[in-house]
Amino acid sequence: MVIKYKDGREYDLVFDEVDHTYRVDGEKIHSVTKVLDACFPKYLTDWAVGEGADFFKASLEPYRLAPTEEVGTFMLPVKVVEHIYKGIQTAHKMISGEAAQVGTSVHNWLSEAITWKMGKGAEPALPLNEEAKQCTRAFKKWASTKDIKWICTEEKVFHSSKKPHYRYCGTIDALAKIDKVECLIDFKTSKKIYKPNHLQIAAYAHAMAKQKGKKKPAMGIILRLDKDTGDFQEKRFNVEPHVDMFFNCLDLKAWNSERIKNEA
């Protein structure tokens, strides 16, 4: 696809769906999400440890000899110990894979539903997965409370810069006028809204404003769709105070990739 800037510049952007990588004019470009994952690994580490701990606790339960929750003796065969050991190592991967499947299903449905609302294509069928269905219910609840004019969905953005490490790409979930205010929306199916999510939307909104030659970026909205309850959580915020922090993340990533010379 071609990314067009208002000043006439054009860039050829290629997105690899499998590797989730971007190339602009043949050059590999940072993606916003990978930049943030590199700068905020704590959230991923805490989550992975938590999943391993949950797996450990659940795996022990069938081998409890005393029938109380507070006191218990466990008799574990060696094979079970090995199974638990391997399970703790891979629990986060299994959960991550399942969550990713739900997230992909929800995002695909949202994109098709928004496209349909824009007068293109047919109304999409609901996902088969129950967790994904709960997310669609949450989205419908949210949308019913707003005056929405959809502008685009799954739009690619590219931030051009003379500094190579300030070039980045991303895909916005949706852009819309909500109650007459232009908003860039990112849909989340996670258990909570994380602080780096704000930087993600700020980066997208800044890049889109630069492409379109706008002085002020769109308002940011993080819309979390709960997989368990079918409720939504909306976080609306001004992206401008957070743009510089995202560029700090780009600086940090660039510094982290440089080799420091030994002056001895």
N, C-alpha and C positions, 0 to 999 in steps of 0.2 A: 504494500500500500504506500501511497505518497502522503507525507506530512507536509502541509502547506502553511507557511507563515504569512501573516498579513502583509509583510514587507516584500513578498515575492519569492522568498527562499523556499526551496523544495528539497525534501529528503526522502530517500527510498528506505522505508522501514520494513523489515521482515521479522515476523514473530514465529518462533519454533514452539508449537503447542506441547510437544513431548518434553523438551528440556526447559521450557519456560524461559527462553533466552531471546534477547532482542539484538538485531543487527541493523545499523543505520549506514547506508552507503557502503556495506560490506564490513563495517567495523563493529565488533561486539561492544555493546553499551550496557552499563549497569542498569539493573531493574530496581525500582524503588523498594520492593519487598525484600530483595536479597541484601541491599544496603542496610536496611533496618534490622534484619535478622543477624547480620554480622556485628552490629553495634549494640544490640540488646539480647545477647544469648541467655541472660539470666532467666527470662520468662520461659524460654524453651527448656532450660535445664531444670528449673523448679517443676515444670509440668511433667517432664520425663521421669524425674525422681518420684513424683506423686503417683504416677501410673504404675511404676514398678512396685511401690509400697502397697498400693491397692491390690495388685496381683498377688503379692506375697501373703497378705492377710487372707485373701479369699482362698488361696491354695492350701493354707494350713487348716482351715475350718473342718474339712472332712476327716481329719486325723486327730481331732481333739478327743481325748479320752474322758475328761471330766465334763459333764453337761452344763457347765456354767460359763458365763461370759467373762467373769472377773478372775476365775482361777481355772487353770487348765494344764494338762500334761499332754504332750503330743508324741505320737509314735510314727516316725517317718521312715519308710524304706529308702534305701540309697537312691534308687531310680527316681523316686519322688523328689528328693533333694535336688538331684540333677535337673529334673524338669522345672522345678521352681527357680533354680539358678538361671537357666536359659530363658525362662519366662520373664524374669525381672529384667534381663538384658534387652529383651525385644518387646516388652509390653507397650512401650510408647510408640513403637513402629506399627504395631497392630491397631492400636487405638487411633493413631494418626491417619492410618490408611482408611479406616472406617469413617472417621470424621471428614476426611478429604472427599470421600465418595458422596457423603451427604451434602457437603458444601458445594461440590461440583453440580450435583443434581439440583440443588436449590438455585444456584446462580444461573444455570441453564434455563430453568423455569422462569426466573425473574426476567432474564433477557428476552425470552420469547413473549412473556406477558406484557412487558413494556413496549416491545416492538408492535404487538397486537394493538395495544392502547394508542399507539401512534398511527394506527390505520394501515399497518403493513403485516401481512401474514395472518395466520389463524390463531384463535384462542388455544393456548397449550393445555394438554391434559395434565392433571395433577400428578406429581411423582408417586410411585408405588410405595416407597419407603415411608413409614409412619413418622419418623423424625423430620424428614423433609416436608411432609404434609403439614406438620405443626408449624414449620417455618413459613409456609405459604399462607397459613391461617393468620399468623402474626403480621405478615406483610399486608394482607387484606384489611386487617383491623387498623393498621397504621394509615394506609391509603384512604380509608373511609373517613378519616378525620381531617383530611387535607384537601385543598384546592390545587391539583397538580396538572401541570402541562409538561409532558415529557419532551425532552429535546433530543437526547441520544442515549444509547446504551452500549457497553463494551467498546468504548472509544479509546484508541491508542493515542498516547501523547509522547512527545519527545522534547526534552529541554536541551536546546543547543547552547553551546558556550565556547569561548576561545580557550578556556581551560579544559583540557580533555577530561579530567576527573569530575567536572561539574556537568558533564553530559549524562543524562539518564532518561530512561523510558518507563512507561507503565500503562496499565489498562484501567480506565475508570469504569466503575459499575454502572453509573447513571448520572446524567445531568438533567435537571428539571427546574422549572419555575414553580416554586411551592409557595402558595399564598402570595404570589407576585414577586418573590425573591428568588434569584438564580442560586441554585444549590447543587453542589457536587456531592453525590451520595455514595457511600461505600457500605455494602451489605456484609454483615458478620453473622456467622452461625456458631461462634465460640461461646464459652460459658460466661464470659465477661468482656467488657471493653477494656483494652489495654492502652496504656499511655502512648506507646509508639504508633498506635493507630492514627493519632492526631497528626503525626509527622507524615504518615503515608498520604493522607488526604491533602495536607498542606502542599506536599511536593506535586501531586497531580494538579491541584488547582493553580499553583504558580506556573507550571509548564503550560497548561491550557490557556491561561491569561496571556502569557508571553506569545504563544502561537497566534492568538486572535488579536493581539495588539491592544489588549485591555489594560487599563491602569490598575484596576482593582479585581482581584480574583473572586470567584464565586464563594458563597458561604459553604462551610463544610458540614456534612451530616454523617455521623456514624449511626447506622441503623442495625441494631443487634436483634436477630430473630431467634427466639428461644426454642430449641428443639424438643424440650420436655413439656413446656406449659402452653405454647402457642401464643405467648405474649411478646411484646416488643419493648425495646429500650432505645430511645432516641437521644443522641447527643448532638446538639447543634452548636457550632462555634465559629468564631472568626479565625481563619487560617493564617492571616498575615503575621501574627506574633510568633508563629512556629516555623516559618520558612527558613529563617537563619539557622535554626537548630538542625534542620535537615541538612543544610549545607555543611554544618559542623560534622555531621555524620559522614558526609562524602569526604571531608578532609581527613577524618579519622580512618576511614577505610583506605584512603590513598596512603596515609602514613603507615598503616599496618602492613601494607603490601610492599613497602620499600625495605631494602636491606640496609642496615646501619653498619657503616664501615668501622673496622677496628683501627684506631689511630695509634695503637701501641707500636 
